[in-house]
């Protein structure tokens, strides 16, 4: 049982190629392609994403202010207390 997981079976006729992690360029093109692509994607979807959040915030703010208003005691109920 000295075999590791990747060596459990021999498959013939299939050629695999591997690239060393030291030879890969992980951040190739991040500034020249990544940032403009990110800005383009944000611009294309901002009008679909932002309006529901704005509406949700307006509803949340209105409900919270109404709840705070209804939770207060009415001062006229306590005018005759001594």
N, C-alpha and C positions, 0 to 999 in steps of 0.2 A: 504494500500500500504506500510506496514511496512516491507515487505520482501526484503532481499538483493538478488543480482543477483544469487548467488549460491543456494538459497533456494526457487526458483520460483516454482519448481514442486517436488512432492514426487515420488521417483522411488523405487518400492519394488522389492526385490529379487537380487539387485546388492549390493555387499559388497565392500566398498572402504577402503583402508588403507592409512594413512598419517603418514609421518615421520616428526617429529619436526625439524625445521631448526637448532635448537641448538644441535641435535643429529647427524647431518650429518657431515662428514669430507670432506670439500670442496677441500682440497689440499692433499688428501690421495694419495700417490704414485707419486707425481709430480716429485720428484728428482729421484726416483729409476726407474720409468717407463716412465715418460714424457720426460725427456731430452734425453735418448737413442732413444726413438721413434721419437722425432723431428730430431735428427741427421740422423737416418736411412731414414726418409722421404726426408730430404734435399739431402742426397747422391743419392737417387734413382731418383730424378727429376732434379738434377742440370744440366745435359747434355741436357735436353729438354728446360730448361728455360733460361739459361745464353747465349747460342749462338745467339738467336734472339736479345737480348739486346746488345750484342757486335756488331753485324752487324748494328743494328739501330744507335748505337753511332758513328760508323765509317762513316755511310752515313750522319748523322747529322753534324758531324765535317767537312766532305768534303764539304757539301753544304754551311755551314756557312763560311768556309774559302774562297770558290769561290765567294760567295755573297759579302764578304768584299773586295775581290780583284777587283770585277767588279764595286763596288760602288766608288772606288777611282778615282780621276780626273787624267787625263793624263798630266804630266808636259810639254810634248812637245807641247801641244795645247796652252800654255801660255808663250812660250819663247819670243815672239816679243812684249808682252805687256810692256808698259812703265809706 
